[in-house]
Amino acid sequence: MTEQLKQLRNEIDAIDDELLHLINSRARLAQQIGRQKTGTAYRPERESQIFSRLQQANTGPLRDEHIVYLFTEIISVCRALEESLVIAYLGPQGTFSEEAVVRRFGSSVTAMPCSSIDDIFRKVESGAANYGVVPVENSTEGAVGRTMDLLLQTPLKICGELQLPIHQCLMAQQTELSAIRKIYSHPQSFAQCQTWLNENLQTLTAVDQINAASNADAARQAAADSSAAAIAGKKAAEVFGLKICAANIEDNPNNTTRFLVIGNHGVTRSGKDKTSLAMATHNRPGAVHELLAPFAQHQVSMTRLESRPSRASLWEYVFFADIVGHQEDENVAKALQMLRDNATFVKIFGSYPAA
């Protein structure tokens, strides 16, 4: 070992010692804050502010996403000293939903797999879980209707969101495509990978595409059948001991799923917020224009608008919208008050830090 290399390693050791001291100092301060405040240890608006400040201060060579990853885990460990959070997600283990839990809350939580989106809502409503993570839309396949329907019914609030890049992999007990006779996956994943499947498996003997309840369940079934493969994320291959036959087979390389964090409390302003709501109006000419006019009048930008059939009456619709800003912001509050005057129904799902 050269003297220069030894010196560099000594400097790293000294920095590691300093980091250890500083992280423990941070943890002690988090404990003190936890003893003084009331309510949950999870404060998404505060965490959003921390990540924004750190990214602005970051000079590299670490990229911003690396900084967010590192501090998500530090915050997760410190938060666990205050309160051990239970997070419900669409299971089983190995789903993209589980990855979303870790991406948002870090590893120092108890992840509770659920069999359905309905079950996630029930677990949080009953207090069996502190929060739930549910998919709400995919950039390729659109909205997740069941999540939207349940938001109309639940007393829970949206506390946060995250956008997770979705990279699909074909996995099996072996890597020979010619040995595959059936493929298991969730219907949305089949749709996201159809071009790749057509181009790469069309010359082979007929391959059956079999729908599964989730991608992780697909991987579980493929692990029990040497003639089967599954489309799922890399985590599922690790969990069920499968080999990756082909990686990143999604047709759109920018394929992304948006997840919502649902909980029993609202969130104060972070400075970069979004508000989600549902609204309905009379079925008559000009009614939808009147419904949207308050946002234009008060200069509130809308990032998402879509409709779903109302269960209350035939051929009537509920409009789901995401708007920029917090419901406590002056212009947003005025727009929402004007909306209530114009609409037959308004429900605010929550204001939360924008992803």
C-alpha positions as CSV (number, residue, x, y, z in Angstrom):
1,M,0.0,0.0,0.0
2,T,1.4,3.4,-1.0
3,E,1.7,6.2,1.5
4,Q,-0.7,8.3,-0.5
5,L,-3.4,5.5,-0.5
6,K,-2.9,5.0,3.2
7,Q,-3.4,8.7,3.8
8,L,-6.6,8.8,1.8
9,R,-8.0,5.9,3.7
10,N,-7.1,7.5,7.0
11,E,-9.0,10.6,5.9
12,I,-12.1,8.5,5.0
13,D,-11.9,6.8,8.4
14,A,-11.8,10.3,10.1
15,I,-14.8,11.4,8.0
16,D,-16.7,8.2,8.9
17,D,-16.1,8.8,12.6
18,E,-17.4,12.4,12.2
19,L,-20.5,11.1,10.2
20,L,-21.2,8.6,13.0
21,H,-21.1,11.3,15.6
22,L,-23.3,13.7,13.6
23,I,-25.9,11.1,12.7
24,N,-26.2,10.1,16.4
25,S,-26.5,13.8,17.3
26,R,-29.3,14.1,14.7
27,A,-31.0,11.1,16.2
28,R,-30.9,12.6,19.7
29,L,-32.4,15.8,18.4
30,A,-35.1,13.9,16.7
31,Q,-35.9,12.1,20.0
32,Q,-36.2,15.5,21.8
33,I,-38.5,16.8,19.1
34,G,-40.6,13.6,19.4
35,R,-41.1,14.2,23.1
36,Q,-42.2,17.8,22.6
37,K,-44.6,17.4,19.7
38,T,-48.0,15.7,19.4
39,G,-49.3,13.6,16.5
40,T,-47.5,11.4,14.1
41,A,-43.7,11.2,13.6
42,Y,-44.2,11.3,9.9
43,R,-44.3,14.9,8.6
44,P,-44.2,14.8,4.8
45,E,-44.1,18.6,4.5
46,R,-41.0,18.8,6.7
47,E,-39.3,16.0,4.9
48,S,-40.0,17.6,1.5
49,Q,-38.4,20.9,2.8
50,I,-35.4,18.9,4.0
51,F,-34.9,17.2,0.6
52,S,-35.4,20.4,-1.3
53,R,-32.8,22.3,0.8
54,L,-30.3,19.4,0.5
55,Q,-30.6,19.2,-3.3
56,Q,-30.1,22.9,-3.6
57,A,-27.0,22.7,-1.5
58,N,-25.6,19.6,-3.2
59,T,-22.4,20.2,-5.1
60,G,-21.7,16.6,-6.2
61,P,-20.3,14.2,-7.1
62,L,-23.3,12.5,-5.7
63,R,-26.5,13.1,-7.8
64,D,-29.6,14.6,-6.2
65,E,-31.4,11.2,-6.2
66,H,-28.5,9.7,-4.3
67,I,-28.8,12.4,-1.7
68,V,-32.5,11.9,-1.3
69,Y,-32.0,8.1,-1.0
70,L,-29.3,8.5,1.7
71,F,-31.3,11.0,3.8
72,T,-34.6,9.0,3.4
73,E,-32.9,6.2,5.2
74,I,-31.4,8.5,7.8
75,I,-34.8,10.1,8.5
76,S,-36.4,6.7,8.5
77,V,-34.0,5.4,11.2
78,C,-34.4,8.6,13.3
79,R,-38.2,8.5,12.9
80,A,-38.3,4.9,14.1
81,L,-36.8,6.1,17.4
82,E,-40.0,8.2,17.9
83,E,-42.6,5.9,16.4
84,S,-42.5,2.5,14.6
85,L,-44.7,3.1,11.6
86,V,-46.8,0.4,9.9
87,I,-47.3,0.9,6.2
88,A,-49.9,-1.0,4.2
89,Y,-49.3,-1.8,0.6
90,L,-50.5,-4.0,-2.3
91,G,-48.7,-7.2,-1.7
92,P,-47.3,-9.8,-1.7
93,Q,-43.6,-9.1,-1.1
94,G,-41.8,-8.1,-4.2
95,T,-44.3,-5.8,-5.8
96,F,-43.7,-2.3,-7.2
97,S,-45.9,-1.1,-4.3
98,E,-43.4,-2.5,-1.8
99,E,-40.6,-0.6,-3.6
100,A,-42.7,2.5,-3.4
101,V,-43.0,2.1,0.4
102,V,-39.2,1.9,0.8
103,R,-38.7,4.8,-1.6
104,R,-41.1,7.0,0.4
105,F,-40.6,5.8,4.0
106,G,-37.2,4.2,4.0
107,S,-36.4,0.7,5.4
108,S,-37.1,1.3,9.1
109,V,-40.8,0.7,8.9
110,T,-43.0,-2.4,9.1
111,A,-44.4,-3.0,5.6
112,M,-47.8,-4.7,5.7
113,P,-48.7,-6.6,2.5
114,C,-52.4,-6.5,1.6
115,S,-54.4,-8.6,-0.9
116,S,-56.2,-5.7,-2.5
117,I,-56.4,-1.9,-2.7
118,D,-59.7,-2.1,-0.6
119,D,-57.8,-3.9,2.1
120,I,-55.2,-1.2,2.2
121,F,-57.9,1.4,2.9
122,R,-59.5,-0.8,5.6
123,K,-56.2,-1.3,7.4
124,V,-55.5,2.4,7.6
125,E,-59.1,3.3,8.5
126,S,-59.1,0.8,11.3
127,G,-55.8,1.9,12.7
128,A,-54.1,-1.5,11.9
129,A,-51.7,0.6,9.7
130,N,-50.5,4.1,10.2
131,Y,-50.4,4.8,6.4
132,G,-51.2,3.1,3.1
133,V,-49.4,3.4,-0.2
134,V,-51.8,2.9,-3.2
135,P,-51.3,3.2,-7.0
136,V,-53.4,5.9,-8.6
137,E,-52.2,6.2,-12.2
138,N,-49.7,4.9,-14.7
139,S,-48.2,7.0,-17.4
140,T,-49.0,4.3,-20.0
141,E,-52.2,2.7,-18.8
142,G,-53.9,5.6,-17.1
143,A,-55.9,5.8,-13.9
144,V,-56.3,3.1,-11.3
145,G,-60.1,3.2,-11.0
146,R,-60.5,1.3,-7.7
147,T,-58.2,3.8,-5.9
148,M,-60.2,6.7,-7.3
149,D,-63.5,5.1,-6.3
150,L,-62.3,4.4,-2.7
151,L,-61.1,8.0,-2.3
152,L,-64.7,9.1,-2.8
153,Q,-65.9,6.9,0.1
154,T,-63.1,7.1,2.7
155,P,-62.6,9.6,5.5
156,L,-58.8,9.2,4.9
157,K,-56.7,12.0,3.5
158,I,-53.9,12.1,0.9
159,C,-50.7,12.8,2.8
160,G,-48.2,12.5,0.0
161,E,-47.3,11.2,-3.4
162,L,-44.3,9.7,-5.3
163,Q,-43.6,8.8,-8.9
164,L,-41.9,5.4,-9.3
165,P,-40.2,4.5,-12.6
166,I,-41.5,1.1,-13.6
167,H,-39.0,-1.3,-15.2
168,Q,-40.4,-4.7,-16.2
169,C,-38.4,-7.8,-16.5
170,L,-39.1,-11.3,-17.9
171,M,-38.0,-13.9,-15.4
172,A,-38.1,-17.7,-15.1
173,Q,-36.3,-20.6,-13.6
174,Q,-34.0,-20.6,-16.6
175,T,-33.1,-18.0,-19.3
176,E,-34.0,-19.9,-22.5
177,L,-36.9,-18.2,-24.2
178,S,-37.7,-21.3,-26.2
179,A,-38.5,-23.2,-23.0
180,I,-41.3,-20.8,-22.1
181,R,-44.9,-22.0,-22.6
182,K,-46.8,-19.6,-20.4
183,I,-46.2,-16.1,-18.9
184,Y,-47.9,-14.9,-15.7
185,S,-48.3,-11.2,-15.0
186,H,-50.7,-8.4,-14.0
187,P,-52.9,-7.2,-16.9
188,Q,-51.4,-3.7,-16.8
189,S,-47.9,-5.2,-17.1
190,F,-48.9,-7.3,-20.1
191,A,-50.2,-4.1,-21.7
192,Q,-47.0,-2.2,-20.9
193,C,-44.8,-4.8,-22.5
194,Q,-47.0,-6.0,-25.5
195,T,-44.7,-4.7,-28.2
196,W,-41.6,-6.5,-26.7
197,L,-43.6,-9.7,-26.3
198,N,-44.8,-9.6,-29.9
199,E,-41.4,-9.0,-31.3
200,N,-39.5,-11.5,-29.2
201,L,-41.9,-14.4,-28.6
202,Q,-44.0,-14.4,-31.7
203,T,-41.7,-16.9,-33.6
204,L,-41.9,-19.4,-30.7
205,T,-44.5,-22.0,-30.0
206,A,-47.7,-20.4,-28.7
207,V,-47.1,-18.8,-25.4
208,D,-50.1,-18.3,-23.1
209,Q,-50.5,-15.0,-21.3
210,I,-52.1,-15.7,-17.9
211,N,-53.4,-12.8,-15.7
212,A,-52.2,-12.8,-12.1
213,A,-53.4,-10.8,-9.1
214,S,-50.0,-9.0,-8.9
215,N,-46.6,-9.2,-10.5
216,A,-45.2,-10.7,-7.3
217,D,-47.9,-13.4,-7.4
218,A,-46.9,-14.0,-11.1
219,A,-43.3,-14.5,-10.0
220,R,-44.5,-16.9,-7.3
221,Q,-46.3,-19.0,-9.8
222,A,-43.4,-19.0,-12.3
223,A,-41.1,-20.2,-9.5
224,A,-43.2,-23.4,-9.3
225,D,-43.3,-24.2,-13.0
226,S,-40.2,-24.8,-15.1
227,S,-42.2,-24.0,-18.3
228,A,-43.5,-20.6,-17.0
229,A,-42.1,-17.1,-16.9
230,A,-43.3,-14.0,-15.2
231,I,-43.2,-10.3,-15.9
232,A,-42.3,-8.3,-12.8
233,G,-39.8,-6.1,-11.2
234,K,-36.2,-7.2,-10.3
235,K,-37.2,-7.4,-6.6
236,A,-39.6,-10.2,-7.4
237,A,-36.8,-12.2,-9.0
238,E,-34.7,-11.8,-5.9
239,V,-37.6,-12.8,-3.6
240,F,-38.7,-15.9,-5.6
241,G,-35.2,-17.0,-6.8
242,L,-35.8,-16.5,-10.5
243,K,-33.4,-15.6,-13.2
244,I,-33.8,-12.5,-15.4
245,C,-34.4,-13.5,-19.0
246,A,-34.6,-9.9,-20.3
247,A,-34.6,-6.6,-18.4
248,N,-36.4,-3.4,-19.1
249,I,-38.9,-4.9,-21.5
250,E,-41.5,-2.1,-21.0
251,D,-42.5,-0.5,-24.4
252,N,-42.1,3.0,-23.0
253,P,-38.8,3.6,-21.2
254,N,-40.4,6.5,-19.3
255,N,-43.1,4.2,-17.9
256,T,-43.9,5.6,-14.4
257,T,-46.6,4.8,-11.8
258,R,-47.8,7.5,-9.4
259,F,-48.5,6.4,-5.9
260,L,-50.5,8.2,-3.1
261,V,-49.8,8.0,0.6
262,I,-53.1,7.9,2.5
263,G,-53.5,8.5,6.3
264,N,-55.8,9.9,9.0
265,H,-54.5,13.5,9.1
266,G,-54.0,16.5,6.8
267,V,-50.6,18.0,5.9
268,T,-49.6,21.7,6.4
269,R,-47.9,23.7,3.7
270,S,-44.4,22.7,2.4
271,G,-44.0,25.5,-0.1
272,K,-44.4,23.2,-3.1
273,D,-47.8,21.6,-2.8
274,K,-50.5,19.9,-4.7
275,T,-54.2,19.5,-3.8
276,S,-56.4,16.7,-5.0
277,L,-60.2,16.8,-5.1
278,A,-63.4,15.5,-6.7
279,M,-66.3,17.6,-8.0
280,A,-69.6,17.2,-9.7
281,T,-72.2,19.5,-11.3
282,H,-75.5,19.5,-13.1
283,N,-75.8,17.7,-16.4
284,R,-76.6,20.8,-18.5
285,P,-74.9,23.0,-21.2
286,G,-72.0,25.1,-19.8
287,A,-72.0,23.4,-16.4
288,V,-68.4,22.0,-16.7
289,H,-67.2,25.4,-17.8
290,E,-68.7,26.9,-14.7
291,L,-67.1,24.2,-12.6
292,L,-63.6,25.0,-13.9
293,A,-63.9,28.8,-14.1
294,P,-62.9,29.4,-10.4
295,F,-59.5,28.0,-11.0
296,A,-58.9,30.2,-14.1
297,Q,-60.2,33.3,-12.3
298,H,-57.9,32.8,-9.3
299,Q,-54.9,31.7,-11.4
300,V,-54.8,28.1,-10.0
301,S,-53.1,25.7,-12.4
302,M,-54.6,22.3,-12.9
303,T,-52.3,19.4,-13.6
304,R,-54.8,16.6,-14.0
305,L,-58.5,16.3,-14.8
306,E,-60.5,13.2,-15.6
307,S,-64.0,11.9,-15.1
308,R,-65.5,8.7,-13.8
309,P,-69.2,7.6,-13.8
310,S,-71.1,8.7,-10.7
311,R,-72.7,5.8,-8.8
312,A,-75.5,8.2,-7.7
313,S,-77.2,8.6,-11.1
314,L,-77.1,7.2,-14.6
315,W,-74.9,9.2,-17.1
316,E,-73.6,11.6,-14.5
317,Y,-69.9,12.0,-13.8
318,V,-67.5,12.9,-11.0
319,F,-64.5,14.9,-12.1
320,F,-61.2,14.2,-10.4
321,A,-58.6,17.0,-10.4
322,D,-55.1,17.9,-9.1
323,I,-54.3,21.5,-8.7
324,V,-51.1,23.3,-7.9
325,G,-50.9,24.8,-4.4
326,H,-52.2,24.1,-0.9
327,Q,-55.8,24.5,0.1
328,E,-54.6,27.0,2.7
329,D,-53.0,29.2,0.0
330,E,-55.1,32.4,-0.5
331,N,-55.7,31.9,-4.2
332,V,-56.5,28.2,-3.8
333,A,-58.8,28.8,-0.9
334,K,-60.8,31.5,-2.9
335,A,-61.0,29.2,-5.9
336,L,-62.3,26.3,-3.8
337,Q,-64.9,28.5,-2.1
338,M,-66.2,29.7,-5.5
339,L,-66.2,26.0,-6.7
340,R,-68.4,25.0,-3.7
341,D,-70.9,27.7,-4.8
342,N,-71.0,26.4,-8.4
343,A,-70.8,22.6,-7.8
344,T,-73.3,20.1,-6.6
345,F,-70.5,18.1,-4.9
346,V,-67.0,18.8,-3.8
347,K,-64.6,16.6,-1.8
348,I,-61.0,17.6,-1.0
349,F,-58.9,14.5,-0.7
350,G,-55.9,16.5,0.7
351,S,-53.1,18.9,0.1
352,Y,-49.6,17.4,0.2
353,P,-46.0,18.0,-1.1
354,A,-45.8,17.6,-4.8
355,A,-43.5,14.8,-6.0
